[in-house]
Amino acid sequence: MSTVSCPECAADVKLEAGTEVGEIIVCPDCGVDLEVTALSPATIQLAPMEQEDWGE
């Protein structure tokens, strides 16, 4: 298990064993979606926001 800092609120976020690159996790403190970008060393970034389609 690795621990990284949330880029939004700087809280410690634990990456469980079996976490994969590209996986979306949620910060336990601020609730923002985070994307795992690497495992060695472990890094995360804010997950890209999905664009609304609004029926176009």
N, C-alpha and C positions, 0 to 999 in steps of 0.2 A: 504494500500500500504506500502511496506517495501523498504528500501534502503540498499544495500549491496555494498561492494567494489569489483571491478574486480580484480581477482588474477593476471592478466597479466599487467595491467597499473594503478591499484589503483583508477580508476574513479568510481564515484558513479553510480550504476546501480539500477534503480527502478523496483521493481517487482509489476506489476499491480494486482488489485483484480482479483481473478480467476486463478492466476498462479498455476500450479500444480507441484508436485515433479516429476522429470524426464523430464520436459519441457526444450527445448533448446531455449535460448534467445541469443541476440547478444549485445555485449558491444557497447554503442553509441559512445564511443571515439576511441577504437582501432579496433573494428569490429570482435573480436574473438568470437567464439561460446562458450557459457557457459551453463552448465547443472544445473538446480535447484536441490539441493540435500536434502533440508529440508525447512520447512516453519515456524517452531516455535522452535528456532529462525531461521530466513531466512538465508540460506547458499547456495553458488554457488561454482562450480569448473569448470575448463576447461573441455569442452566436449571432450569425447574420439574421436580421429580421426578415420574416417572410413577407413578400409584397402582397397586398390585397388585390384581388382581381376585379371586384365590383361589377362582375358580369360583362366585362368588355370583351 
